Amino acid sequence: MSLSAKEKIVVKDFFGKVSSRSEEVGTEALSRMLVVYPQTKSYFAHWKDLSPGAPPVRKHGITIMGGVYEAVGKIDDLIGGLITLSELHAFMLRVDPVNFKILSHCILVVLAMMFPEEFTPQVHVAVDKFLALLALALAEKYR
């Protein structure tokens, strides 16, 4: 699976439009993941408060969206561009790579909820493919 040149433009344009609310997107997506998929809480057991919108959830949501925007900037070489993040999650944090797909799904849901006008079927397809490729790039060092 790969993104066409047109899909890359769609992804860049869409994330450019939603960037002003990236903190909200990240917080809501991570909050949603922790509630809907409670098994993911095990990676954040050191946080005192895992409730939706709690300060550590908000802070990490911002970090996550920073990574997503980094990936948008490296859309032509996600695997090479995100190798450091892949190594961090594989060797230091030891995150099960299935969680990248779970979080990607939560991000997609939140984007559709928060930006219903902009989230056209064409944007949906392109962003879904992009997030799937992002999850694969993050899982690269697990192979």
N, CA, C and O atoms as a MOPAC input file, in Angstrom:
PM7 MOZYME 1SCF
protein

 N      0.84700 1    -1.17900 1     0.00000 1
 C      0.00000 1     0.00000 1     0.00000 1
 C      0.89200 1     1.24100 1     0.00000 1
 O      1.89600 1     1.31100 1     0.70800 1
 N      0.50100 1     2.19200 1    -0.79700 1
 C      1.22900 1     3.45200 1    -0.82300 1
 C      0.24300 1     4.57900 1    -1.11700 1
 O     -0.87400 1     4.35800 1    -1.58300 1
 N      0.69100 1     5.77000 1    -0.83300 1
 C     -0.11500 1     6.94800 1    -1.10700 1
 C      0.23100 1     7.48800 1    -2.48700 1
 O      1.40500 1     7.58700 1    -2.84500 1
 N     -0.77700 1     7.83200 1    -3.25000 1
 C     -0.54100 1     8.46900 1    -4.54300 1
 C     -0.10800 1     9.91700 1    -4.29400 1
 O     -0.22800 1    10.43400 1    -3.18300 1
 N      0.38600 1    10.54200 1    -5.32400 1
 C      0.78700 1    11.95100 1    -5.20800 1
 C     -0.41400 1    12.80300 1    -4.80100 1
 O     -0.28500 1    13.71500 1    -3.98400 1
 N     -1.57500 1    12.50500 1    -5.36800 1
 C     -2.78000 1    13.26400 1    -5.02700 1
 C     -3.16100 1    13.04600 1    -3.56600 1
 O     -3.53200 1    13.99800 1    -2.87900 1
 N     -3.07400 1    11.80700 1    -3.08200 1
 C     -3.40700 1    11.51500 1    -1.68200 1
 C     -2.44600 1    12.21800 1    -0.72600 1
 O     -2.85800 1    12.67900 1     0.33800 1
 N     -1.18900 1    12.30100 1    -1.09400 1
 C     -0.21800 1    13.02600 1    -0.26100 1
 C     -0.60800 1    14.49500 1    -0.13400 1
 O     -0.50200 1    15.07900 1     0.94500 1
 N     -1.05200 1    15.08000 1    -1.22000 1
 C     -1.49200 1    16.47200 1    -1.18700 1
 C     -2.72400 1    16.60800 1    -0.30200 1
 O     -2.82400 1    17.54500 1     0.49000 1
 N     -3.66100 1    15.67600 1    -0.43600 1
 C     -4.88000 1    15.70100 1     0.38000 1
 C     -4.52100 1    15.63200 1     1.86500 1
 O     -5.06400 1    16.38600 1     2.67300 1
 N     -3.61000 1    14.72900 1     2.22300 1
 C     -3.18800 1    14.57300 1     3.62100 1
 C     -2.54400 1    15.85700 1     4.12300 1
 O     -2.89400 1    16.34400 1     5.19800 1
 N     -1.61600 1    16.40400 1     3.36500 1
 C     -0.93100 1    17.63300 1     3.78400 1
 C     -1.91300 1    18.78800 1     3.93500 1
 O     -1.85600 1    19.53500 1     4.91200 1
 N     -2.80300 1    18.92900 1     2.97800 1
 C     -3.79400 1    20.01200 1     3.05000 1
 C     -4.71800 1    19.84500 1     4.25100 1
 O     -4.99300 1    20.80700 1     4.96900 1
 N     -5.19500 1    18.62100 1     4.46700 1
 C     -6.11900 1    18.38100 1     5.57600 1
 C     -5.44300 1    18.66000 1     6.91400 1
 O     -6.00800 1    19.35800 1     7.75600 1
 N     -4.25100 1    18.12700 1     7.11700 1
 C     -3.57000 1    18.35600 1     8.39500 1
 C     -3.17600 1    19.81800 1     8.56100 1
 O     -3.07700 1    20.30800 1     9.68600 1
 N     -2.95200 1    20.51400 1     7.46000 1
 C     -2.72000 1    21.95400 1     7.54700 1
 C     -3.94900 1    22.68600 1     8.06600 1
 O     -3.83200 1    23.64100 1     8.83400 1
 N     -5.13200 1    22.23700 1     7.64300 1
 C     -6.37900 1    22.86800 1     8.07200 1
 C     -6.70200 1    22.57700 1     9.53400 1
 O     -7.28300 1    23.42300 1    10.21500 1
 N     -6.34200 1    21.41400 1    10.01700 1
 C     -6.72600 1    21.01700 1    11.37600 1
 C     -5.64300 1    21.28600 1    12.41700 1
 O     -5.84400 1    21.03300 1    13.60500 1
 N     -4.51000 1    21.79100 1    11.97900 1
 C     -3.37400 1    21.95800 1    12.88800 1
 C     -3.66500 1    22.85700 1    14.08300 1
 O     -3.09200 1    22.66500 1    15.15600 1
 N     -4.54700 1    23.83300 1    13.90800 1
 C     -4.83600 1    24.75200 1    15.01200 1
 C     -5.54300 1    24.05300 1    16.17600 1
 O     -5.59800 1    24.58700 1    17.28400 1
 N     -6.07800 1    22.86800 1    15.92300 1
 C     -6.77700 1    22.13200 1    16.98300 1
 C     -6.08800 1    20.80300 1    17.29700 1
 O     -6.71300 1    19.88300 1    17.82400 1
 N     -4.80600 1    20.71000 1    16.97300 1
 C     -4.10600 1    19.43400 1    17.15300 1
 C     -4.03000 1    19.00800 1    18.61500 1
 O     -4.05000 1    17.81300 1    18.90600 1
 N     -3.94200 1    19.96500 1    19.54000 1
 C     -3.92300 1    19.60400 1    20.96000 1
 C     -5.22400 1    18.91000 1    21.34800 1
 O     -5.20600 1    17.90700 1    22.06100 1
 N     -6.33900 1    19.43700 1    20.88600 1
 C     -7.63900 1    18.81900 1    21.16700 1
 C     -7.74500 1    17.43600 1    20.52300 1
 O     -8.24900 1    16.49400 1    21.13400 1
 N     -7.26700 1    17.32800 1    19.29600 1
 C     -7.32300 1    16.04100 1    18.59500 1
 C     -6.50900 1    15.00300 1    19.35300 1
 O     -6.99100 1    13.89800 1    19.60300 1
 N     -5.29900 1    15.34200 1    19.71500 1
 C     -4.43000 1    14.40200 1    20.42200 1
 C     -4.99200 1    13.99600 1    21.76900 1
 O     -4.97000 1    12.81900 1    22.12900 1
 N     -5.49800 1    14.97200 1    22.51700 1
 C     -6.07100 1    14.67700 1    23.83200 1
 C     -7.29400 1    13.77400 1    23.70400 1
 O     -7.42700 1    12.79200 1    24.43400 1
 N     -8.17500 1    14.10900 1    22.78500 1
 C     -9.39600 1    13.31600 1    22.60600 1
 C     -9.08600 1    11.91100 1    22.08400 1
 O     -9.69500 1    10.93800 1    22.52900 1
 N     -8.15200 1    11.79800 1    21.15200 1
 C     -7.81300 1    10.48100 1    20.59700 1
 C     -7.19300 1     9.58600 1    21.66700 1
 O     -7.56500 1     8.41800 1    21.78500 1
 N     -6.26000 1    10.11700 1    22.44000 1
 C     -5.63300 1     9.31100 1    23.48300 1
 C     -6.63400 1     8.98900 1    24.58600 1
 O     -6.66300 1     7.86400 1    25.08500 1
 N     -7.45200 1     9.96100 1    24.97000 1
 C     -8.49300 1     9.71600 1    25.97700 1
 C     -9.42100 1     8.59900 1    25.51800 1
 O     -9.74400 1     7.69200 1    26.28500 1
 N     -9.83900 1     8.67300 1    24.27700 1
 C    -10.74300 1     7.67400 1    23.70500 1
 C    -10.08500 1     6.28800 1    23.69200 1
 O    -10.72600 1     5.28800 1    24.01400 1
 N     -8.81600 1     6.24100 1    23.32100 1
 C     -8.11200 1     4.95600 1    23.28500 1
 C     -8.06600 1     4.32700 1    24.67600 1
 O     -8.30700 1     3.12900 1    24.82500 1
 N     -7.75900 1     5.12000 1    25.68000 1
 C     -7.63800 1     4.59000 1    27.04100 1
 C     -8.97200 1     4.10100 1    27.59000 1
 O     -9.00100 1     3.19100 1    28.41900 1
 N    -10.07100 1     4.68800 1    27.14300 1
 C    -11.39600 1     4.27200 1    27.60400 1
 C    -11.89900 1     3.07100 1    26.80700 1
 O    -12.34700 1     2.08000 1    27.38300 1
 N    -11.82400 1     3.16300 1    25.49000 1
 C    -12.38400 1     2.12300 1    24.62600 1
 C    -11.51900 1     0.86900 1    24.62200 1
 O    -12.03900 1    -0.24100 1    24.50300 1
 N    -10.22800 1     1.03000 1    24.74900 1
 C     -9.27400 1    -0.09300 1    24.75900 1
 C     -8.49200 1    -0.04400 1    26.07200 1
 O     -7.32300 1     0.34100 1    26.07200 1
 N     -9.10900 1    -0.42500 1    27.18100 1
 C     -8.47800 1    -0.26200 1    28.49200 1
 C     -7.15100 1    -1.01700 1    28.65300 1
 O     -6.34900 1    -0.67500 1    29.52200 1
 N     -6.91900 1    -2.02700 1    27.83200 1
 C     -5.64600 1    -2.74300 1    27.92200 1
 C     -4.46000 1    -1.82400 1    27.60300 1
 O     -3.33000 1    -2.10800 1    27.99900 1
 N     -4.71800 1    -0.73000 1    26.88900 1
 C     -3.62700 1     0.19000 1    26.55300 1
 C     -3.15100 1     1.00000 1    27.75400 1
 O     -2.08400 1     1.61300 1    27.71000 1
 N     -3.93400 1     1.00300 1    28.82000 1
 C     -3.53500 1     1.73900 1    30.02900 1
 C     -2.25200 1     1.18700 1    30.63700 1
 O     -1.55400 1     1.89800 1    31.36000 1
 N     -1.93600 1    -0.06800 1    30.35200 1
 C     -0.75600 1    -0.68400 1    30.96100 1
 C      0.53400 1     0.06600 1    30.61800 1
 O      1.49800 1     0.01700 1    31.38200 1
 N      0.55800 1     0.75500 1    29.48500 1
 C      1.75000 1     1.50400 1    29.09000 1
 C      1.88400 1     2.82900 1    29.83900 1
 O      2.93200 1     3.47400 1    29.80200 1
 N      0.82800 1     3.21500 1    30.50600 1
 C      0.80600 1     4.50500 1    31.19300 1
 C      0.53400 1     4.33400 1    32.68800 1
 O      0.02200 1     5.24900 1    33.33300 1
 N      0.86800 1     3.18700 1    33.23200 1
 C      0.58900 1     2.88600 1    34.64100 1
 C      1.31000 1     3.85600 1    35.58600 1
 O      0.89700 1     4.02200 1    36.73300 1
 N      2.36900 1     4.48500 1    35.11500 1
 C      3.11900 1     5.43000 1    35.95100 1
 C      2.42100 1     6.78900 1    36.06700 1
 O      2.85200 1     7.63300 1    36.85300 1
 N      1.37100 1     7.00800 1    35.31100 1
 C      0.60600 1     8.24300 1    35.42500 1
 C     -0.38200 1     8.12000 1    36.57400 1
 O     -0.99100 1     7.06600 1    36.76100 1
 N     -0.54300 1     9.17700 1    37.33200 1
 C     -1.47900 1     9.15000 1    38.46700 1
 C     -2.91900 1     9.24300 1    38.01200 1
 O     -3.81200 1     8.71700 1    38.67500 1
 N     -3.15800 1     9.90200 1    36.89700 1
 C     -4.51900 1    10.12200 1    36.42900 1
 C     -4.61700 1     9.78200 1    34.95000 1
 O     -4.00600 1    10.44600 1    34.11300 1
 N     -5.38400 1     8.75000 1    34.62900 1
 C     -5.57600 1     8.32000 1    33.24500 1
 C     -6.96200 1     8.69800 1    32.72200 1
 O     -7.37900 1     8.21700 1    31.66800 1
 N     -7.66300 1     9.54000 1    33.43800 1
 C     -9.01200 1     9.90600 1    33.02200 1
 C     -8.95500 1    10.79200 1    31.77200 1
 O     -7.95200 1    11.46200 1    31.52600 1
 N    -10.03800 1    10.78900 1    30.98700 1
 C    -10.05900 1    11.59900 1    29.77200 1
 C     -9.73700 1    13.06700 1    30.04600 1
 O    -10.34000 1    13.70100 1    30.91200 1
 N     -8.78200 1    13.58600 1    29.29700 1
 C     -8.40200 1    14.98800 1    29.41500 1
 C     -7.50500 1    15.32600 1    30.57900 1
 O     -7.17200 1    16.49600 1    30.77000 1
 N     -7.09400 1    14.33400 1    31.37500 1
 C     -6.20300 1    14.59100 1    32.50900 1
 C     -4.88100 1    15.18600 1    32.00500 1
 O     -4.50200 1    14.95900 1    30.85600 1
 N     -4.18200 1    15.94000 1    32.84700 1
 C     -2.94000 1    16.59000 1    32.39800 1
 C     -1.93900 1    15.65800 1    31.70600 1
 O     -1.41100 1    16.03800 1    30.66000 1
 N     -1.64800 1    14.46100 1    32.22800 1
 C     -0.68400 1    13.63200 1    31.49600 1
 C     -1.23700 1    13.13100 1    30.16000 1
 O     -0.48400 1    12.94700 1    29.20400 1
 N     -2.54500 1    12.91200 1    30.09500 1
 C     -3.17900 1    12.48600 1    28.84500 1
 C     -3.08900 1    13.61800 1    27.82900 1
 O     -2.76600 1    13.39300 1    26.66300 1
 N     -3.37400 1    14.82200 1    28.27600 1
 C     -3.28600 1    15.99500 1    27.40000 1
 C     -1.84800 1    16.18800 1    26.90300 1
 O     -1.61700 1    16.42200 1    25.71700 1
 N     -0.90000 1    16.08700 1    27.81800 1
 C      0.50300 1    16.29900 1    27.44700 1
 C      0.95700 1    15.26700 1    26.41800 1
 O      1.61800 1    15.61100 1    25.43800 1
 N      0.59900 1    13.99900 1    26.64200 1
 C      1.02600 1    12.96700 1    25.69200 1
 C      0.24600 1    13.07300 1    24.38000 1
 O      0.77500 1    12.74900 1    23.31600 1
 N     -1.00000 1    13.52300 1    24.45200 1
 C     -1.76000 1    13.75900 1    23.22700 1
 C     -1.07800 1    14.78500 1    22.33500 1
 O     -1.05400 1    14.64700 1    21.11200 1
 N     -0.52800 1    15.81000 1    22.95900 1
 C      0.21700 1    16.82700 1    22.21000 1
 C      1.45700 1    16.20400 1    21.58400 1
 O      1.78200 1    16.48900 1    20.43100 1
 N      2.15000 1    15.35500 1    22.33800 1
 C      3.33500 1    14.67100 1    21.82400 1
 C      2.97600 1    13.78900 1    20.63600 1
 O      3.68100 1    13.77400 1    19.62700 1
 N      1.87400 1    13.05400 1    20.76400 1
 C      1.43600 1    12.16900 1    19.68100 1
 C      1.17400 1    12.97200 1    18.40900 1
 O      1.63700 1    12.60900 1    17.32700 1
 N      0.43300 1    14.05600 1    18.55000 1
 C      0.12200 1    14.84200 1    17.35600 1
 C      1.37400 1    15.49600 1    16.78400 1
 O      1.46300 1    15.71300 1    15.57600 1
 N      2.33700 1    15.81100 1    17.63800 1
 C      3.62300 1    16.30100 1    17.12900 1
 C      4.27600 1    15.25700 1    16.24400 1
 O      4.85800 1    15.58200 1    15.20900 1
 N      4.17700 1    13.98700 1    16.66100 1
 C      4.70200 1    12.89100 1    15.84900 1
 C      3.94500 1    12.72400 1    14.54500 1
 O      4.53800 1    12.43400 1    13.50500 1
 N      2.63700 1    12.90600 1    14.60200 1
 C      1.82100 1    12.80800 1    13.37600 1
 C      2.23500 1    13.91700 1    12.40900 1
 O      2.39400 1    13.67200 1    11.21300 1
 N      2.40700 1    15.12300 1    12.91900 1
 C      2.81000 1    16.23000 1    12.04200 1
 C      4.22800 1    16.03300 1    11.52000 1
 O      4.53300 1    16.42400 1    10.39300 1
 N      5.08600 1    15.43500 1    12.32000 1
 C      6.42400 1    15.09200 1    11.83300 1
 C      6.29900 1    14.11500 1    10.67000 1
 O      6.99500 1    14.24700 1     9.66300 1
 N      5.41300 1    13.14100 1    10.81200 1
 C      5.19500 1    12.15900 1     9.75100 1
 C      4.63300 1    12.81100 1     8.49000 1
 O      5.02000 1    12.44400 1     7.38100 1
 N      3.73600 1    13.76400 1     8.64600 1
 C      3.20000 1    14.47700 1     7.48200 1
 C      4.35700 1    15.14300 1     6.73100 1
 O      4.39300 1    15.13200 1     5.50100 1
 N      5.28300 1    15.71100 1     7.46600 1
 C      6.43800 1    16.35400 1     6.85000 1
 C      7.38900 1    15.37900 1     6.19300 1
 O      8.17800 1    15.76300 1     5.32900 1
 N      7.32200 1    14.12300 1     6.59300 1
 C      8.20800 1    13.08600 1     6.03800 1
 C      7.40800 1    12.06300 1     5.23700 1
 O      7.79000 1    10.89800 1     5.13400 1
 N      6.31000 1    12.51200 1     4.68100 1
 C      5.35300 1    11.63700 1     4.01900 1
 C      5.97200 1    10.84300 1     2.85900 1
 O      5.48100 1     9.76700 1     2.51600 1
 N      7.02900 1    11.36000 1     2.26400 1
 C      7.66500 1    10.65800 1     1.14600 1
 C      8.57500 1     9.53000 1     1.59200 1
 O      8.94700 1     8.68500 1     0.77800 1
 N      8.94600 1     9.49400 1     2.87100 1
 C      9.79600 1     8.42100 1     3.40400 1
 C      9.47300 1     8.21500 1     4.88000 1
 O     10.27000 1     8.55800 1     5.75300 1
 N      8.31000 1     7.65700 1     5.14700 1
 C      7.87900 1     7.47900 1     6.53700 1
 C      8.80300 1     6.53900 1     7.30300 1
 O      9.15000 1     6.81800 1     8.45100 1
 N      9.20100 1     5.44600 1     6.69400 1
 C     10.04600 1     4.47900 1     7.40700 1
 C     11.39000 1     5.10600 1     7.76600 1
 O     11.81000 1     5.04300 1     8.92100 1
 N     12.05700 1     5.70100 1     6.80800 1
 C     13.34500 1     6.33900 1     7.07700 1
 C     13.21000 1     7.54700 1     7.98700 1
 O     14.04900 1     7.77600 1     8.85900 1
 N     12.15400 1     8.31400 1     7.78200 1
 C     11.96600 1     9.53600 1     8.55000 1
 C     11.57600 1     9.32000 1     9.99300 1
 O     11.81300 1    10.18000 1    10.84200 1
 N     10.97200 1     8.15800 1    10.28000 1
 C     10.49200 1     7.89700 1    11.63900 1
 C     11.26000 1     6.78100 1    12.33500 1
 O     10.77600 1     6.20600 1    13.31000 1
 N     12.43700 1     6.47700 1    11.84700 1
 C     13.21400 1     5.36500 1    12.39800 1
 C     13.53400 1     5.57900 1    13.87900 1
 O     13.52000 1     4.62200 1    14.65400 1
 N     13.81800 1     6.80000 1    14.27600 1
 C     14.12800 1     7.08000 1    15.67800 1
 C     12.91800 1     6.81400 1    16.56700 1
 O     13.05400 1     6.23400 1    17.64400 1
 N     11.73500 1     7.23500 1    16.11900 1
 C     10.50800 1     6.95900 1    16.88400 1
 C     10.22100 1     5.46000 1    16.93200 1
 O      9.75900 1     4.94600 1    17.95100 1
 N     10.48900 1     4.76900 1    15.84700 1
 C     10.28400 1     3.32400 1    15.81200 1
 C     11.21100 1     2.63900 1    16.81500 1
 O     10.78200 1     1.76000 1    17.56200 1
 N     12.46700 1     3.03900 1    16.82900 1
 C     13.42900 1     2.46000 1    17.77200 1
 C     13.02200 1     2.74200 1    19.21600 1
 O     13.09700 1     1.85500 1    20.06600 1
 N     12.59800 1     3.95700 1    19.49400 1
 C     12.16300 1     4.32900 1    20.84100 1
 C     11.02400 1     3.42200 1    21.30900 1
 O     11.06900 1     2.87700 1    22.41100 1
 N     10.01000 1     3.26600 1    20.46700 1
 C      8.84600 1     2.47200 1    20.86500 1
 C      9.14300 1     0.98300 1    20.91800 1
 O      8.54800 1     0.26200 1    21.72000 1
 N     10.05500 1     0.51300 1    20.07800 1
 C     10.38100 1    -0.92000 1    20.05400 1
 C     11.32700 1    -1.31100 1    21.18200 1
 O     11.08500 1    -2.29700 1    21.87900 1
 N     12.39900 1    -0.55200 1    21.36700 1
 C     13.45800 1    -0.97800 1    22.27500 1
 C     13.38500 1    -0.37900 1    23.67000 1
 O     13.73700 1    -1.04200 1    24.64500 1
 N     12.94100 1     0.84600 1    23.77800 1
 C     12.90000 1     1.49100 1    25.09300 1
 C     11.52100 1     1.34500 1    25.74600 1
 O     11.41100 1     0.91700 1    26.89500 1
 N     10.47700 1     1.70400 1    25.00200 1
 C      9.13500 1     1.69500 1    25.57000 1
 C      8.45400 1     0.33600 1    25.46100 1
 O      7.54000 1     0.02700 1    26.22600 1
 N      8.90100 1    -0.46300 1    24.51600 1
 C      8.37500 1    -1.82000 1    24.28600 1
 C      6.85300 1    -1.84300 1    24.12300 1
 O      6.14400 1    -2.62500 1    24.75700 1
 N      6.39200 1    -0.96800 1    23.26100 1
 C      4.96400 1    -0.87800 1    22.96700 1
 C      4.60700 1    -1.94400 1    21.93900 1
 O      5.27800 1    -2.07600 1    20.91400 1
 N      3.55500 1    -2.69900 1    22.21300 1
 C      3.06500 1    -3.67600 1    21.25100 1
 C      2.59800 1    -2.90800 1    20.02100 1
 O      1.76900 1    -2.00600 1    20.14200 1
 N      3.11400 1    -3.24600 1    18.83300 1
 C      2.77900 1    -2.45700 1    17.64500 1
 C      1.29300 1    -2.46000 1    17.26800 1
 O      0.85800 1    -1.59700 1    16.50600 1
 N      0.52300 1    -3.39600 1    17.77500 1
 C     -0.91600 1    -3.36800 1    17.49900 1
 C     -1.54300 1    -2.08300 1    18.04200 1
 O     -2.57000 1    -1.62600 1    17.54100 1
 N     -0.92700 1    -1.51500 1    19.05000 1
 C     -1.44800 1    -0.28300 1    19.63800 1
 C     -1.32900 1     0.91900 1    18.69900 1
 O     -2.08100 1     1.88400 1    18.83400 1
 N     -0.39500 1     0.87000 1    17.75100 1
 C     -0.29900 1     1.95200 1    16.77500 1
 C     -1.55100 1     1.96500 1    15.89600 1
 O     -2.06500 1     3.02800 1    15.54600 1
 N     -2.02800 1     0.78400 1    15.54800 1
 C     -3.25500 1     0.69100 1    14.74200 1
 C     -4.46200 1     1.16400 1    15.55100 1
 O     -5.33700 1     1.85500 1    15.02900 1
 N     -4.49900 1     0.79200 1    16.80900 1
 C     -5.60500 1     1.21500 1    17.67500 1
 C     -5.63100 1     2.73600 1    17.79300 1
 O     -6.68400 1     3.35700 1    17.64900 1
 N     -4.47700 1     3.32800 1    18.05400 1
 C     -4.41800 1     4.78200 1    18.18600 1
 C     -4.73700 1     5.46600 1    16.86000 1
 O     -5.40400 1     6.50000 1    16.83900 1
 N     -4.26800 1     4.90100 1    15.76400 1
 C     -4.57700 1     5.46600 1    14.44900 1
 C     -6.07600 1     5.50000 1    14.21800 1
 O     -6.61600 1     6.47600 1    13.69800 1
 N     -6.73500 1     4.43000 1    14.60800 1
 C     -8.19500 1     4.38300 1    14.46600 1
 C     -8.84500 1     5.47700 1    15.31400 1
 O     -9.75700 1     6.16200 1    14.85300 1
 N     -8.38400 1     5.63600 1    16.53000 1
 C     -8.94900 1     6.66900 1    17.40900 1
 C     -8.71500 1     8.06700 1    16.84400 1
 O     -9.59300 1     8.92600 1    16.92400 1
 N     -7.54700 1     8.29600 1    16.28100 1
 C     -7.26200 1     9.59500 1    15.65700 1
 C     -8.22200 1     9.81900 1    14.49100 1
 O     -8.76300 1    10.91400 1    14.33800 1
 N     -8.43400 1     8.80700 1    13.67900 1
 C     -9.34300 1     8.92200 1    12.53700 1
 C    -10.75900 1     9.25600 1    12.99100 1
 O    -11.41300 1    10.11700 1    12.40300 1
 N    -11.23300 1     8.58200 1    14.03200 1
 C    -12.57200 1     8.84000 1    14.56500 1
 C    -12.68100 1    10.28200 1    15.05000 1
 O    -13.66400 1    10.96300 1    14.75900 1
 N    -11.68700 1    10.74400 1    15.77900 1
 C    -11.71900 1    12.10400 1    16.32100 1
 C    -11.67600 1    13.14200 1    15.19900 1
 O    -12.38600 1    14.14700 1    15.25300 1
 N    -10.85700 1    12.90400 1    14.19900 1
 C    -10.81100 1    13.84500 1    13.07400 1
 C    -12.17100 1    13.93300 1    12.38100 1
 O    -12.61600 1    15.01900 1    12.01000 1
 N    -12.82500 1    12.78900 1    12.20900 1
 C    -14.15100 1    12.78700 1    11.57700 1
 C    -15.16700 1    13.52500 1    12.44100 1
 O    -16.02200 1    14.24100 1    11.91800 1
 N    -15.07900 1    13.35800 1    13.75500 1
 C    -16.01100 1    14.03300 1    14.67000 1
 C    -15.77800 1    15.53900 1    14.69500 1
 O    -16.72700 1    16.32100 1    14.64500 1
 N    -14.52600 1    15.93700 1    14.77300 1
 C    -14.20400 1    17.35600 1    14.97400 1
 C    -14.24900 1    18.17700 1    13.69000 1
 O    -14.41700 1    19.39600 1    13.73800 1
 N    -14.10100 1    17.52100 1    12.54800 1
 C    -14.03700 1    18.23600 1    11.27500 1
 C    -14.97700 1    17.60800 1    10.24400 1
 O    -14.53200 1    17.17500 1     9.18100 1
 N    -16.26400 1    17.55900 1    10.55300 1
 C    -17.20300 1    16.86500 1     9.66600 1
 C    -17.29200 1    17.46400 1     8.26100 1
 O    -17.50900 1    16.73400 1     7.29400 1
 N    -17.13100 1    18.75800 1     8.13900 1
 C    -17.20500 1    19.39900 1     6.81700 1
 C    -15.98000 1    19.04900 1     5.96800 1
 O    -16.09900 1    18.76200 1     4.77700 1
 N    -14.81400 1    19.07600 1     6.59500 1
 C    -13.56500 1    18.83700 1     5.87600 1
 C    -13.29400 1    17.35500 1     5.64100 1
 O    -12.54600 1    16.99200 1     4.73300 1
 N    -13.90700 1    16.49300 1     6.46500 1
 C    -13.60900 1    15.06100 1     6.41600 1
 C    -14.47500 1    14.37900 1     5.35200 1
 O    -15.37100 1    13.59400 1     5.65900 1
 N    -14.18200 1    14.70100 1     4.11500 1
 C    -14.90400 1    14.14200 1     2.96900 1
 C    -14.48700 1    12.68400 1     2.76500 1
 O    -13.50700 1    12.23900 1     3.36300 1
 N    -15.20100 1    11.94400 1     1.94300 1
 C    -14.76500 1    10.56700 1     1.65300 1
 C    -13.33700 1    10.50100 1     1.10100 1
 O    -12.59300 1     9.57500 1     1.42500 1
 N    -12.95000 1    11.47300 1     0.27200 1
 C    -11.59600 1    11.48700 1    -0.28500 1
 C    -10.55200 1    11.72000 1     0.81500 1
 O     -9.49500 1    11.08900 1     0.82400 1
 N    -10.86200 1    12.62600 1     1.73200 1
 C     -9.96100 1    12.86200 1     2.86600 1
 C     -9.90700 1    11.61200 1     3.74000 1
 O     -8.83100 1    11.21600 1     4.18700 1
 N    -11.05000 1    10.99500 1     3.98600 1
 C    -11.11400 1     9.78600 1     4.80100 1
 C    -10.17100 1     8.71700 1     4.25400 1
 O     -9.36200 1     8.16100 1     4.99600 1
 N    -10.27500 1     8.43400 1     2.96800 1
 C     -9.43500 1     7.40300 1     2.35300 1
 C     -7.95400 1     7.75200 1     2.49700 1
 O     -7.15000 1     6.91900 1     2.91700 1
 N     -7.60100 1     8.98900 1     2.14600 1
 C     -6.18900 1     9.38400 1     2.17500 1
 C     -5.63000 1     9.38100 1     3.59300 1
 O     -4.52500 1     8.88600 1     3.81400 1
 N     -6.36600 1     9.92100 1     4.55000 1
 C     -5.88100 1     9.98000 1     5.93000 1
 C     -5.82700 1     8.57600 1     6.53700 1
 O     -4.89900 1     8.26300 1     7.28200 1
 N     -6.79500 1     7.74200 1     6.23000 1
 C     -6.77700 1     6.36600 1     6.72500 1
 C     -5.54100 1     5.62400 1     6.21100 1
 O     -4.86000 1     4.94300 1     6.97800 1
 N     -5.25500 1     5.75300 1     4.92400 1
 C     -4.05100 1     5.12000 1     4.36000 1
 C     -2.79000 1     5.68500 1     5.00000 1
 O     -1.86800 1     4.94200 1     5.33600 1
 N     -2.75500 1     7.00300 1     5.16600 1
 C     -1.59100 1     7.64300 1     5.77800 1
 C     -1.36200 1     7.12500 1     7.19600 1
 O     -0.23400 1     6.78400 1     7.55300 1
 N     -2.41400 1     7.06400 1     8.00000 1
 C     -2.26900 1     6.59100 1     9.38100 1
 C     -1.86800 1     5.10700 1     9.42500 1
 O     -1.11800 1     4.69300 1    10.30900 1
 N     -2.36200 1     4.32100 1     8.48300 1
 C     -1.95200 1     2.91100 1     8.41100 1
 C     -0.46300 1     2.80700 1     8.07100 1
 O      0.25600 1     1.99400 1     8.65100 1
 N     -0.00800 1     3.63100 1     7.13200 1
 C      1.41800 1     3.63600 1     6.77700 1
 C      2.26700 1     4.17000 1     7.92600 1
 O      3.38800 1     3.70700 1     8.13600 1
 N      1.75000 1     5.12500 1     8.65800 1
 C      2.44300 1     5.64100 1     9.84100 1
 C      2.60000 1     4.52900 1    10.87900 1
 O      3.67700 1     4.36400 1    11.45200 1
 N      1.53700 1     3.77100 1    11.12200 1
 C      1.60600 1     2.65500 1    12.07300 1
 C      2.63000 1     1.61700 1    11.61200 1
 O      3.37900 1     1.08300 1    12.43000 1
 N      2.66700 1     1.33100 1    10.31700 1
 C      3.66000 1     0.38700 1     9.78700 1
 C      5.08200 1     0.91500 1     9.96700 1
 O      5.99100 1     0.15700 1    10.30600 1
 N      5.27000 1     2.21100 1     9.74100 1
 C      6.59600 1     2.80700 1     9.89400 1
 C      7.06100 1     2.73200 1    11.34600 1
 O      8.23000 1     2.46000 1    11.61700 1
 N      6.14100 1     2.97400 1    12.27100 1
 C      6.49000 1     2.89000 1    13.69700 1
 C      6.80800 1     1.45600 1    14.10700 1
 O      7.58000 1     1.23300 1    15.04000 1
 N      6.22700 1     0.50000 1    13.42600 1
 C      6.46000 1    -0.92000 1    13.74600 1
 C      7.69000 1    -1.47700 1    13.01800 1
 O      8.01400 1    -2.65300 1    13.18000 1
 N      8.35400 1    -0.68100 1    12.24500 1
 C      9.46600 1    -1.15300 1    11.41500 1
 C     10.55900 1    -1.85700 1    12.21600 1
 O     11.06000 1    -2.89100 1    11.77600 1
 N     10.93600 1    -1.33800 1    13.35300 1
 C     12.04200 1    -1.91400 1    14.12500 1
 C     11.62800 1    -3.17100 1    14.91000 1
 O     12.45900 1    -3.77200 1    15.59100 1
 N     10.38200 1    -3.56100 1    14.81900 1
 C      9.92700 1    -4.78100 1    15.47300 1
 C     10.21100 1    -5.99100 1    14.61200 1
 O     10.08600 1    -7.12100 1    15.08400 1
 N     10.58800 1    -5.79000 1    13.37000 1
 C     10.79200 1    -6.89700 1    12.43500 1
 C     12.17900 1    -7.44900 1    12.51700 1
 O     12.51400 1    -8.38700 1    11.79400 1

